[in-house]
Amino acid sequence: MRVLGIDLGSREVKIVLMENNKIIQKQKVSTMSFYKDYCNFHGKIVVDLEKLNLKEIDKAVSTGYGRNNTDLKLFTPINEIKAHVYGAIYQTQLKDFILLDIGGQDLKVIKVEKGITTDLELNEKCAASCGRYLENMANVLEISIDEMSKHSENPVELNSTCAVFSESELIGKIAEGISIERLCAGVNYSLYKRLHPLISKFKGKNLVLTGGVASNTSIKNFLRRDYENIVPISEPQFNGAIGCCYFGSKILK
């Protein structure tokens, strides 16, 4: 059986194809390009699977930021919580963990016990604790996000709680002659500080980190202050789409 999963993100659309519960294909497309180049509208949004080089699909499941704004024909929609929990279970084989998903514009903290969601906290109102904040700060510093993520030592103090005002504060620190390494560490630590009040409500041994920020080495180092085990997964950005596939394979009749 071939199951297609699509995670409609705010910045990118993640697409995963599973056959007999194994990932055989995955790809990312910018959200703008996905709707412009790979979709048509006939009462509902129709995904052109041939253009995406996807064939012989038995089931299709969608989730993500755009799930409530778009209606994909022939897709079964599921909420993001369910998709990310199923994705984490598939990728880690764990049934008890805290899931921290840091997307481009939103943040989810989910407690999973015996494979069931028992508690959750969402932040969809501000980009200051999300990937967009890191992108903006990297642009101000004129370096790549990957380079910025390497620095965690002796962080400069950044106090602004707003993603927009943080840019001005960072520029002020640059003018003071603060080293690029300390500035990068300060950006990473300031994101961790915004995460901490949310994650401190969730106690557990294992933390599964997903979303684009999961590749940030410094954030992971800071999170080790709160969790004994940061569980690595091979596809953090595709986790929602993988969860859609797993749902379609195991649950959807």
C-alpha positions as CSV (number, residue, x, y, z in Angstrom):
1,M,0.0,0.0,0.0
2,R,1.3,3.5,-1.0
3,V,0.3,6.4,1.3
4,L,1.0,10.0,0.6
5,G,1.5,12.6,3.4
6,I,1.6,16.3,2.9
7,D,2.4,18.9,5.6
8,L,1.3,22.3,4.5
9,G,3.8,24.6,6.3
10,S,3.8,28.4,6.4
11,R,7.1,28.5,4.5
12,E,7.5,25.0,2.9
13,V,5.3,22.1,2.0
14,K,6.8,18.8,3.0
15,I,5.8,15.7,1.0
16,V,6.4,12.1,2.0
17,L,5.5,8.9,0.2
18,M,5.4,5.5,2.1
19,E,5.1,2.1,0.6
20,N,4.3,-0.8,3.0
21,N,5.2,1.5,6.0
22,K,8.6,2.5,4.6
23,I,9.6,6.0,3.3
24,I,10.4,5.7,-0.5
25,Q,10.2,9.4,-1.5
26,K,10.3,12.8,0.1
27,Q,10.6,16.3,-1.1
28,K,10.1,20.0,0.0
29,V,8.5,22.7,-2.1
30,S,8.1,26.4,-1.1
31,T,4.5,27.0,-0.1
32,M,4.1,29.7,-2.8
33,S,5.4,27.4,-5.5
34,F,3.3,24.5,-4.3
35,Y,0.0,26.3,-4.8
36,K,1.1,28.2,-7.9
37,D,2.9,25.4,-9.8
38,Y,1.5,22.1,-8.5
39,C,-2.2,22.8,-7.7
40,N,-5.4,23.7,-9.6
41,F,-8.8,24.8,-8.2
42,H,-12.0,23.0,-9.1
43,G,-14.3,23.7,-6.2
44,K,-11.5,22.3,-4.1
45,I,-7.7,22.5,-4.4
46,V,-6.5,19.6,-6.5
47,V,-2.9,18.6,-6.2
48,D,-1.3,17.7,-9.5
49,L,0.5,14.5,-8.4
50,E,2.0,13.9,-11.8
51,K,3.9,17.2,-11.7
52,L,5.2,16.1,-8.3
53,N,6.3,12.8,-9.8
54,L,3.9,10.9,-7.5
55,K,2.0,7.9,-8.9
56,E,-0.3,5.1,-7.8
57,I,-1.4,6.5,-4.5
58,D,-3.7,4.4,-2.4
59,K,-4.3,6.9,0.4
60,A,-3.5,10.6,1.0
61,V,-3.5,12.5,4.2
62,S,-2.8,16.2,4.8
63,T,-2.0,18.4,7.8
64,G,-0.2,21.6,8.6
65,Y,-0.5,25.4,8.8
66,G,-2.6,25.6,5.7
67,R,-4.9,22.7,6.5
68,N,-7.7,25.0,7.7
69,N,-7.2,27.5,4.8
70,T,-7.1,24.9,2.0
71,D,-9.2,21.9,1.1
72,L,-7.2,19.4,-0.8
73,K,-9.4,17.1,-2.9
74,L,-9.0,13.4,-2.2
75,F,-7.0,14.1,1.0
76,T,-8.0,13.2,4.5
77,P,-7.1,16.1,6.8
78,I,-5.8,15.5,10.3
79,N,-4.7,18.1,12.9
80,E,-1.0,19.0,13.4
81,I,-0.9,17.5,16.9
82,K,-1.9,14.1,15.7
83,A,0.4,14.2,12.7
84,H,3.5,15.2,14.7
85,V,2.8,12.7,17.4
86,Y,2.4,9.8,14.9
87,G,5.5,11.0,13.1
88,A,7.6,11.0,16.3
89,I,6.3,7.5,17.3
90,Y,7.2,6.2,13.8
91,Q,10.7,7.8,13.9
92,T,11.7,7.0,17.5
93,Q,9.6,3.9,18.3
94,L,9.0,5.5,21.7
95,K,5.6,5.7,23.3
96,D,6.5,8.1,26.2
97,F,8.2,11.4,25.4
98,I,7.9,15.2,25.3
99,L,7.6,16.5,21.7
100,L,8.9,20.0,21.0
101,D,8.1,21.1,17.5
102,I,9.5,24.5,16.5
103,G,8.2,25.6,13.1
104,G,8.7,28.7,11.1
105,Q,5.8,30.6,12.7
106,D,4.5,28.4,15.5
107,L,5.5,26.2,18.4
108,K,4.1,23.1,19.9
109,V,5.0,21.2,23.1
110,I,3.2,17.9,23.5
111,K,3.3,15.3,26.2
112,V,2.8,11.7,25.0
113,E,2.2,8.8,27.4
114,K,1.7,5.3,26.2
115,G,1.4,6.6,22.7
116,I,-1.5,9.0,23.6
117,T,-1.4,12.8,23.9
118,T,-2.0,13.8,27.5
119,D,-1.1,17.5,27.5
120,L,-0.1,20.2,25.1
121,E,0.9,23.9,24.8
122,L,0.7,25.9,21.7
123,N,2.2,29.3,20.7
124,E,0.8,30.6,17.4
125,K,0.6,34.3,18.2
126,C,4.3,35.4,18.0
127,A,7.2,34.5,15.9
128,A,9.8,35.4,18.6
129,S,10.0,31.8,19.8
130,C,10.0,30.2,16.3
131,G,12.2,29.7,13.3
132,R,11.3,33.0,11.7
133,Y,13.0,34.8,14.5
134,L,16.3,32.9,13.9
135,E,16.0,33.6,10.1
136,N,15.6,37.4,10.8
137,M,18.5,37.5,13.2
138,A,20.8,35.6,10.8
139,N,19.9,38.1,8.1
140,V,20.8,41.0,10.4
141,L,24.1,39.4,11.2
142,E,24.6,38.6,7.5
143,I,25.5,34.9,8.2
144,S,23.8,31.6,7.5
145,I,21.5,30.0,10.1
146,D,23.7,27.0,10.1
147,E,26.7,29.1,11.1
148,M,24.7,31.0,13.7
149,S,23.5,27.7,15.3
150,K,27.1,26.6,16.2
151,H,27.6,29.3,18.8
152,S,26.5,29.1,22.5
153,E,29.4,30.3,24.6
154,N,29.3,33.6,26.5
155,P,26.0,34.8,24.9
156,V,25.3,38.5,24.9
157,E,22.1,39.4,26.8
158,L,19.2,40.2,24.5
159,N,16.1,41.4,26.4
160,S,13.5,42.2,23.8
161,T,10.5,39.9,23.8
162,C,9.4,40.9,20.3
163,A,10.9,39.5,17.1
164,V,10.7,42.9,15.4
165,F,12.2,44.9,18.3
166,S,14.9,42.3,18.7
167,E,16.4,43.3,15.3
168,S,17.0,46.9,16.6
169,E,18.5,45.6,19.8
170,L,20.8,43.3,17.9
171,I,21.9,46.2,15.6
172,G,22.7,48.2,18.8
173,K,24.9,45.4,20.1
174,I,26.7,45.2,16.7
175,A,27.4,48.9,17.0
176,E,28.9,48.3,20.5
177,G,31.5,46.1,18.9
178,I,30.3,42.8,20.4
179,S,31.9,39.8,18.6
180,I,29.8,37.9,16.1
181,E,30.2,34.7,18.1
182,R,28.7,36.3,21.2
183,L,25.9,37.8,19.2
184,C,25.0,34.4,17.6
185,A,25.1,32.8,21.1
186,G,22.9,35.5,22.4
187,V,20.3,35.0,19.6
188,N,20.3,31.2,20.3
189,Y,20.0,31.7,24.0
190,S,17.3,34.2,23.7
191,L,15.2,31.7,21.8
192,Y,15.8,29.1,24.5
193,K,14.7,31.6,27.2
194,R,11.4,32.0,25.4
195,L,11.0,28.3,25.1
196,H,11.8,27.6,28.8
197,P,8.5,28.8,30.4
198,L,6.6,26.5,28.1
199,I,8.8,23.4,28.3
200,S,9.2,23.7,32.1
201,K,5.6,22.7,32.5
202,F,6.4,19.3,30.9
203,K,8.4,16.9,32.8
204,G,9.9,13.7,31.3
205,K,13.1,11.9,30.4
206,N,13.0,12.0,26.6
207,L,12.6,15.1,24.5
208,V,11.9,14.7,20.8
209,L,12.8,17.8,18.9
210,T,11.3,18.4,15.5
211,G,10.9,21.2,13.0
212,G,13.5,23.3,11.2
213,V,15.1,24.4,14.5
214,A,15.9,20.8,15.4
215,S,19.1,21.2,13.5
216,N,20.3,24.1,15.7
217,T,23.2,22.6,17.8
218,S,23.1,25.4,20.4
219,I,19.4,25.1,21.1
220,K,19.8,21.4,21.7
221,N,22.7,22.1,24.0
222,F,20.6,24.5,26.0
223,L,17.7,22.0,26.2
224,R,19.9,19.4,27.8
225,R,19.7,21.5,30.9
226,D,16.0,20.5,31.2
227,Y,15.9,16.9,29.7
228,E,18.1,13.9,30.3
229,N,17.9,12.6,26.7
230,I,17.4,14.7,23.5
231,V,16.2,12.0,21.1
232,P,17.7,12.3,17.6
233,I,15.4,11.7,14.6
234,S,16.6,11.6,11.0
235,E,13.9,13.7,9.5
236,P,12.8,16.5,11.9
237,Q,11.4,18.7,9.1
238,F,9.4,15.9,7.5
239,N,8.0,14.7,10.8
240,G,4.4,16.0,10.2
241,A,4.3,14.5,6.7
242,I,5.7,11.2,8.0
243,G,3.0,11.2,10.7
244,C,0.3,11.7,8.0
245,C,1.7,8.6,6.2
246,Y,1.8,6.6,9.4
247,F,-1.7,7.6,10.2
248,G,-2.9,6.6,6.8
249,S,-1.1,3.2,7.0
250,K,-2.1,2.2,10.5
251,I,-5.3,4.0,11.4
252,L,-7.2,5.3,8.4
253,K,-9.6,2.7,6.9
